[in-house]
């Protein structure tokens, strides 16, 4: 077993050396951002250490139960996110038929904004106080939001229950679900995070199919549909609360009190590479949630039935299950930034090369949904492990949450902007503008992540 330091003793780089102040050309002293800290040969259970000699289990019953608990928590967050296109289409045809696409889009963008923005506080709170209160409170809020949504009739009621209450609950679940994995895995963090991140894909397969039946002509109606979802979330909250835990002790940063240190650490952006990676995260969120929110309405706008359009969303999420897990596995072997660059490029190609010239063709839409699902699945699963390359495990949730704060403004603005673009010109022109917005966002993210890699190790593909 070989030990390879990551980012010049990762935690020292974050908290002491301020790597952003060093020359990017000094490659002899600049560690490999894409190499895992430790190369593990045992696929079952091998303890490893990072540059600070912190030991990681890298497996075992407790560690994998943490991953399972995180999976259940993330179903509650991203399973619902990946079902937003069904809700968007239903609201447009029923309670909110007099509202524009852009106005309805604020419901889903505000939910996403709160998930990421409030995570700025939730992440450091997990670092210092552990996950128990955050997970318990998050589950209560998510379940309550769906139960109350069943009673909603007006725009502001939906905004307060689905967006505000649900978004706050998702924020409290998101950071500890990812952060806990970093306490048990280092060399195999991409694999473990990728497995947990398939939660959104599985939820995105099951929930649209469930809603298709429950909201159909022979279904139980909107109110009981929301309640059934709420009971499902309640069941998922049990393993989330039982299994998610922290392991590493927190080393206090010199000069900070226990309570002042739970606030976001904006000094992390002194590292230009981390700042660029965070900008790429922002642009990726701009592109990602446009298809996830509007693919059902796109299909119905071109004459495809609501039922068949809902199937498109399930196909997209089915592809994302593969896209979340496989790149996470490959990233530990091929390099985390190498893999995310390839998947972002694939996202841009599928949006601009398949969806843009689609013009409502069902076979082409099916091909797009499957291809984009595979390509975009890694958008959320690889972000945590890529950002984790810039810091030590004890500060991982702080770095991830601070970067997510920036990305939250991308999620807040992307869906309403895309909805406003639909109103440009005729039907064809409006949807073309929406697709171009998503595709160009991915091109921008590709430039950012490629730049981070080049700044660190140069252009050669064999350098990880």
BANU-581062 format. One record per residue (C-alpha): y, x, z. Coordinates in steps of 0.02 Angstrom, whole numbers, plus 50000, padded with zeros to 5 digits. Layout:
YXZ;...
REM end
This chain:
500005000050000;501645007749946;503305004750030;504835003649918;506545000049997;507534986249917;509424987649901;509535003550005;508744996050160;509244978250121;510064973350284;511054989750294;511694986550118;512294969250167;513054972650335;513524990950341;513654999650173;514544985850075;513704989749908;515084981449809;516204996149849;515035008849771;515015013549589;513805003649483;513465019349384;512685028549531;510955022849484;510085036649578;510665028749741;510635010749680;508975002749719;508014991449605;508584973449631;507074966449543;505694976149628;504864967649775;505104977349935;503234979849952;501834979349826;500454969349906;498684971549840;497844958949954;498034941449884;497464933150046;498324941050195;499124958250209;500514962550329;501964972150253;503594979750311;505324980450235;506524994950238;506974991550419;505124992050469;505094973250503;503324966950484;502954951750375;501294942350384;501264939050195;499984925250225;498834917850355;498694900050420;500364899550510;501334906750363;500574894850236;500834879950351;502684884750352;502634884250161;501794867150167;503084860650290;504464867150177;503614858550029;503674841850121;505494844150170;505984848749991;505134833249922;506354823350028;507824832949952;507384837149771;506094823749738;507524811449760;508694822349656;507434822849514;507354803749517;509234801649498;509124797249313;508124781549355;509374776349488;510834780249370;510114769449232;509704755349354;511434755349433;512244755249260;511244739849209;511384730349374;512524732849525;513764744349436;513734737949257;515644736949253;515824755349300;515894769949178;514594783749166;515824795749245;516164784349394;514314781749425;514054800449406;515074803549564;513684795249666;512444808749617;513654823349610;514294819849786;512504819649850;512174836649771;513844843649828;513484839450010;511724846749999;512414863649947;514124863750030;513564858550204;512184871350185;513544884350213;513474879550397;511644874450403;511014891350341;511844902150475;511404889150608;509584891350559;509794910250571;510394909150750;509654893250823;508044890150727;507514875350621;506984861750743;508614852050765;509114854050583;507454847650516;507364833050638;509154827450605;508964829650417;507404818750411;508254805050512;509754804950395;508714804850235;507604790450294;509114780750358;510044782850193;508634774650095;508404760550219;510264756650214;510334758650024;509154743750013;510584732850079;511944739449962;512814728649833;514454737749795;515004754849734;515724761249898;514184755549995;513044765349878;514204780349889;514184780350080;512304777950100;511484787149954;512804800549929;513564804350100;512144800250220;510774806450104;511754821850052;512064827050232;510214824650272;509714834950120;510894848950173;510094850150344;508364851350265;508754862950119;509294879150203;507944880050340;506584874950217;506964890250110;507514901450253;505904899250353;504874905950207;505884921950210;505344924650391;503504925550342;503504932650165;504354947750087;503314955449947;502564938449905;504154928449935;504284923349753;502534916049756;502804906849921;504534900349872;503884895149701;502504884949781;503704876149900;504924873049758;503624863249660;504024849449785;505474843349679;504374842749525;502974833049610;504234820949683;505044819549513;503374814749434;502814802149564;504464793749610;505014788749432;503294781549397;503344772349563;505104765749528;504574760749352;503284749249429;504264743349582;505864739549485;504954731649337;504804713049298;503304711349413;503944723149546;504594720649722;506454722249682;507774735249726;507834732149914;505984734549947;505904748949824;507154758549930;506224754150090;504564760150018;505394776649971;506084777550148;504354775550224;503684789150108;505064800850169;504634796250348;502834801650319;503384818050241;504524821650388;503034823450507;502304839650434;504064846050400;504484844750585;502804851350643;502624866650533;504334873650487;504774887450610;505694903950622;504924920550670;506184934850659;507374938850801;509214938650755;510174954850775;511984951250820;513254959150704;514364970850802;516024963050848;515484944950822;515044932050952;513514921050938;514564906050888;515834914150772;514394921650674;513704904650620;515154902550498;515014907750316;515154926150280;516314927050130;516294946050135;514634945050043;515634942849883;516274960749900;514694965649810;515164962249629;513354959849581;513114946449712;514744938149658;514144937849477;512444931049529;513324917249626;514414913249475;512834911849371;512134900249504;513684889249484;513514888449294;511644885249306;511974870149417;513254864049290;511904863749158;510374858649258;510874841649327;511544834649163;509824831449085;509094826649254;510414813149277;510674806749099;509044808449003;508534790349043;510234783348991;510184794248834;508534786348785;509124768548816;510734771948719;509664775948566;508604760248583;507154766848687;506604754748823;507044758449005;505194759449047;504844772548913;506434781948957;505834783149137;504244791249074;505324804848994;505964809449166;504194810849234;503714822049088;505224833049122;504734834649304;502914837849259;503484852749157;504564858549302;503034859849417;502364873549304;504114880549286;504374881749473;502714889749520;502274901449375;503934910949365;503884913149554;502174921349537;502714932149390;504344937249472;503434946949608;502564957249473;503804958249329;505444958149423;506414943349489;507974945649385;506954949449229;506054932749245;507594922249284;508514929549134;507084924349019;506994906749092;508874903949081;508834909348898;507404897048870;508454883148949;509904886548831;508734886648681;507904870148727;509554861248759;510464867648604;508964869448489;507934853848531;508994840948623;510584843148521;509814838948351;508654825648427;509684809948384;508574798748491;506894803248413;505554799448543;504344813348490;505744826148494;506334819548663;504574821548733;504524839448669;506234842948744;505794835648914;504194845848929;505004861948867;506584859948971;505544855449123;504564871649111;506134881749076;507244873949209;505944872849347;506324890749396;508194887249410;508014882249591;506434891849639;507034909049581;508824907649644;508344910049828;507264925449795;508554933249678;509964930849802;508824937349940;508784954249851;510544957649917;510214956050104;508974957750246;507844943550300;508804940150461;510364936350357;509464927950213;509964909950253;511784915350275;511864923450103;510944909350018;512024896050099;513664905150062;513194906749878;512664888449879;514414883949937;515084890349770;513684881649674;514074865449765;515704863749667;514684865149508;513574850849562;515084840649617;515934841949447;514514843249320;513854825349319;515574816749315;516184828749179;514634825249076;514844806549104;516654807449046;516114816748888;514964802248841;516524791748815;517204803448681;517174795448509;515664785448453;513924785748530;513334800948433;514914811048468;514894807148655;513094812148685;513314827648577;514774833048686;513714830448843;512294841048773;513484854948718;514214855448893;512494858048969;511984871048839;513574881348853;513404881349043;511704889549025;512394902348904;513714907049035;512374908549170;511354919749055;512834931449033;513084932549222;511284936749266;511094948949123;512674957749181;511994959249359;510424967549294;511344979349178;512554984449316;511074989549423;509714997049313;510374996849135;509684988948977;507894995348971;506674980748988;505374991549076;506584994649220;506324980749346;
REM end
